[in-house]
């Protein structure tokens, strides 16, 4: 079975490291980015290596460019656009609706368990 490629975007390095470890233990290939500049670079690397992302895990509270801004940009440059799982501390219903309107597959609120994130990712991939 080939590994699914998960792109995790979160500005908190501790969170990124924990998510990467949990997802790799679950058998996923993981790429991480903590800023818009890193997102741009990882998208370039992904396409050069012909290793597209199968799913994106996205935080919404990222300095300089919000997660929504990053999502809009990814929707322009990624083809096909993989499913997106938002993992955010934002609990506002309007933000959840905005995410849904933008095509987000699932919205998880932080904190969550590694098991719940892995199950959610597997659900959107099936």
Secondary structure as UniProt FT lines:
FT   STRAND          5..9
FT   HELIX           13..25
FT   TURN            26..27
FT   STRAND          29..33
FT   HELIX           36..48
FT   TURN            49..50
FT   STRAND          55..58
FT   HELIX           67..77
FT   STRAND          83..88
FT   HELIX           93..101
FT   TURN            102..103
FT   STRAND          106..109
FT   HELIX           114..125
//
